[in-house]
């Protein structure tokens, strides 16, 4: 809860501000610890707090993941160097190149200056700082190891960003090839083929089958292009709407896991990210149930997410986390066995680190292999398509030459 207060700072000076506290007595104690003598305390209206949070979140939604990573690393370095907390926030705010994030930091500075905890200030921006980030910061505050926890957060986020960056780089060239190839094919079907069709129609001979197929595709694309575009737009809209429903997300998740090659890659990527997150939370002192509850939202696949939710409930009722995972057909035996051993030895975070490391390495190797294979495959496919078009266009000319000879 947020309390407005007035207090004496000496016989003649008065101060006003706001402070986060669990109760009025807690607020009085915090104000006294600040060196002030409380005069009046009043709880801030709930609707005002909600309105302020809404406005702040609406205004500062455009903050990149890299901004958060850099902020965590810089704040940890400044705090370890002995810079006071509020000064550190000010320094980072002045250096930030993102005006939205600069305003976020200024407001966090003001909230902390009024007496709130750092984690409480961060919680005012749920669209910027995730529950995982808040839980880690809160643990660091309670243990007195905030700089160390911030460094762990920064390292964790850098690893996740590196994986995403490698995946984007691996997919960039194939996507470019598809766009250029489709553009070339559409240009040939809509501009080149119609001109050759008029030429071939004057010959008065039966055209080869590949040429007839090509002409039919060209005529269909030119006559029905508007309906094709409308159909594709409606199809994409329908899929996106379906993906927003629980049943749709579950169906898409099942389909992703059943894809050849890519299904296993997605599974290992998801499990590696979950285990790394859970390991980070447990090593930082977050209780296991709370850590699992925070880690589940990092998963993007609904099938895997449902399995971990079930395991969470089993653990909550006194069962074993690893044994619950072993009953699943989705979770590999390698992972469930290591977690069971980690639970029995009391070093679960080490088992999770081993699983995360193994799956991260497998994902990296799969991405490298995929990027190495996709490029020649895309070149081959596009070459075959363009080659078919060229051959189909030239076949009638070859036949005429043969007849002349």
N, C-alpha and C positions, 0 to 999 in steps of 0.2 A: 504494500500500500504506500501511497505517496502522501506526505503530510507537509502542509505549509506551516512555517513557523516564524515567529519573531523572537529575537533574543538580544540580550545585552552583552556587549563586548567592551566592558569597562563601565564606569559610572555615567558617561555621557554618550557613548557610541552605541547605536542599535544596528542590528543586521536582520535581514529578511531572506528567506530562501525556501527550498523544498528539500525533503529528505525521504529516502525509501526506508521503511521500517515495517516490522511485522505487527506492531501494536503501538499505541500511544506511549506506553512506558518505555518501549524499545527506542522510540524516536527521542524521548527525553534523555535517555542514557547516551545515545549517539551525539546529540547536540552538546551535552555536558562534556563528553570526551573531546569534542572539537574546541573546548575552552570557552564556550558561551554559557550564559545563564538564561534558560528558557523563560519567555514571558507568556506566549500564547502558542498553541498548537491546534491545527485544524486539518482534518483529512480532506484531500482534494476530491472533488466530485468525480464519480466513476465515468460519467459521460464525457467530462472534459478530458480525462486521460485517454479514453478511447478515441476521441476526436483528434487529439494531438498525435497519437500513435498513427492513426490512419493518414493524417496529412503528411507526417514524416515519411511513412512508407511509400506513399504515392509519389512524393517528390524525389525520393532517393532510390528508386528501384533499379536504375541503370548503373550498377557497380559490377565490374568484371571479377571473375575468379582470381585473376592475376593481381588485381588491386588488393584483395584480401590476403593473398599469400605474401606479397611484399610488405604489407602493413604488419602482419604477424612477425615476420623476420626482423623488420626494423625496430618494432617495439621491444622485442626480446633483447636485441643487441643494446638498445639504449638503457633498458632497465638493468641489464647485467653490468653496464658501465657505470651505474650509480646515478643516472639521471632521474630526478623525481618524475612520478607517473604523469602528472598533468603537463609538465614541461615536455615530456616525451611525446604526448599526444599532440601538443602544439607544434612541435618540430616536424612530425610526420605530416600533419595537416598542411603546413606551409609548403612542404616539398611535393605534395600530391599533385599530379597533373590532371586528375579527374575532378572537375568542379563539383560533381554530385557527391563523390566520396569525401571531398574536402568539407562540404557542408555536414555530412554525416559525422565526421570526426569532431567538428566544432561543437555539434550538439551533444555528442558523447562527452566531450570535455566539460560542457556546462552541466550536464546531468551528474557527472561524478563530482564536480566542484560543489554541487548542492548537497552532497553527502551520500549519494547512492553508490552501490558497488559497481565495479566495472561490468560484471556479468548482467546486472540489472539494466545498465545503460545500453548494452548490446542487445538485450531482449526487446528494446523498443524498435528494433529493425529486423523483424523475422525474415523479410525478403532479402536481406543482405547477409546476415549471420545465421547459419543453420543451427538446428538443435544440437548437432554434434559439436559445433564450435562453442556454443554456449555451455554445454556440459563440461567440455575440456577446460574452459576458462574458469568456470565455477569451482572445479576441482583444484585448479592451480591456485586460486584465491584461498580456498580453505586449507590447503597444505602449505601455503607460503612459498610455492615454487612456480609462480606465474611465468617468469622468464623461460624456465626449462620447458614448461608445457607449451608455451607459444612457439618455441623452437621445434618441438615435436609436431605441432600443427602445421607449421610452415614446411617441414620436411615431408609430411604426409601429403599435403596439397601439391607440392612440387612433383612428387612421384605420380600422383593421379593425373596431373596436367601433362606430364611427359608421355604417359601412355596414350592419352587422348590426342596429343600432338603427333605421335608416331602413327596412330590410326588414321588421322586426317591426311598426313603425308602419303601414307600407303594408298589411300583412296583417291587422292587428288588427280593423279595421272589417268587412271581408268575412267573416272567421271569425265575428265576433259576429252578423252578419246571418244566416249559415247556421245557427248554433245556435238563434237566436230563431225563424227561419223553420221549421226542422224541428220545434222544440217546438210551434209553433202548429199545424202540419199534423197532427202526431201527436195533439194534444189534440182537434182537430176530428174526426179520423177515429175516435177511440176513445170520445169522450164526446158530441159534438154529433150526428154522423151517425146513430148507433144510435137516438136518440130521434126523429129525423125519419123514419127507416126505419119505425118502428112506426106513425107517423102516415100515411105514404104507403101502407102495406100495407092500411089500413082503407078506402082510397079505391076499391080494386078496379079501377084503371085501369092501362094499360101505361105504365110510366115512360119518360122520354126516355133515350137512350143514355148521355149524360154522367152522369145520375143513377145509372143501373145500374152504370156503371164505378166511380163513387164508392162505392156501397154494397158492391160486390164487394171493393174495396180495404179498406174498413172492416172487413168480415167476416173477410177474410184476415188483417189485422193483429191483430185481437182473438183469433182462433183459433190463429194460428201465431206469435204474438209471441215465445214462449219459444224455438221452433226457429230463428226469425230471429236472435235474440240469440246463441244457441249457434253458429249458422253464422258470424256476423260475428266472434265471439271466435276460433273455429277458423281463420278466414281470416286474421285479423290475426296470430295466433300462427304460422301457416304462413309468412306473408310475412316476419315478423321472423326466424324460424329460417333461412329461405332467404337472407335478407340477410346472415346471419353467415357464409355459405360464400363461397368465392372466385367460384364460378360465379354464385351469386345476386347478389353485389355487382356483378359485371360486367354481368349482364343488366339490373339496375336502372339502372346507369350509362348503358348504351346507350339504354334507354327514355327517361331524362331528357333526353339530348342530342337525341333525335328529337321531343320535344314541340314543337308549334308555338309560336312566340314565346318560351316559357319556356326552350327548349333553348338558343337563342342567348344569352339572358340568363345562364344558368348557365355556359355556356362562357366568356363574357367575364369573368364574376366570378371563375371559377377561374384563368384565365390572368392576370388582373390581380393577383390575390393572389400567385400564384407569382412573377411578374416582380418585384413589389415586394419580396418576401422575398429573392429572389436578388440583386437590386440592393443591398439593404441589407447583405447578407453580403459581397459583392464589394467594396463601398466601404469596409467595415470591415477589409479585408485578408485575408479567408478565401479560400484557394485555390479556383479555379473548380470542380474536381471535388468537393471537400468541400462547397462551397456548394450545388451542385445536389443532392448526396446529402441534405443537411439540408432543402432546400426542398421536395423531392418529398412528404414526409408532410403538408405543409399542404394538399395537394390532396385533395378529397373524392370526386372522380369517378375510378373505376378505369380507364376508357378513357384519359383524359388522363394518369393516373399511369403506366400501362404505356408510353405513348408517350415520356414523359420518361425513364423507366428505360432504354428502348432507346437514346435519345439519349445518356444518361449512359455506357452501355457503348461506344457509337461514339466518344465523346470520349475515353474511357479508352484506346481502342485507337489513338488518334492521328487520328481523324476530326474533322470540323467539327460543332459543336453546331447551328449554324443550318442547315447543309445537311441534317443528319439530320432536323430538324424539318420542312424543306420537303418531304420525301418523304411526310409524313403527310397524310391527308385531313382529319384532325381539326383540326390547327393551322392557323389562317388564314395566307395568304401574306403579309399585312401584317406579322405578327409575325416569321415566319421570315426575311423579307428584311431587316428592321431589325436582327435579331440577326447576320445574316451581315455586314452593313455594320459593326456594332459590333465584331465579331471582327477584321475586316480593318483597322480603324482603331485597334485597341487600346483602345477606349473602350466596352467592352461594357456597363458599368453605365449609361451615358447612353442607350444603345439600350433597355435594359430599363426605365429610368425613363420613356422616351417611350411604350413599349408599355403599361406599367402605368397611366400617366396617361390615355392614350386610352381604355383599357378601363374604368377607374374612372369616367371621365366618362360613357361610354356606359351603364354600369350604373346610375349615379345618374339619368340621364335616363329610362332604361327603367323604373326603380322609380317615378319621379314620374308617368310616363305611365300605368303599370299601376295605381297607386293612384288616379289620376284617373278611369280608365275602369272599374275594378272596382266602385267604389261604385254608380254608376248601373246597371251591368249586374246586380249582385246585387239591387238594388231592383226592377229590371224583372222579373227571373226570379221572385223571390219574389212580386211583385205578380201576375204571370201565374198562378202556381200557386194562390195564395189566391183570385184572381179566378175561376179555373176551379171551385174548390170551392164558392164562394158561388153562382155561376151555376147549377152542377149541383144545388145544394140548392133553389134558387128556381124552377127551370124547371117542375116539376110544378104549383106554385102559379100561375104565369103561365098555364099551359095550362088550369087549372080556371077562371080568370078569363075567359079567351077563350071557353070553352064556355058559361059563364053568360051572357055577353053575346050 
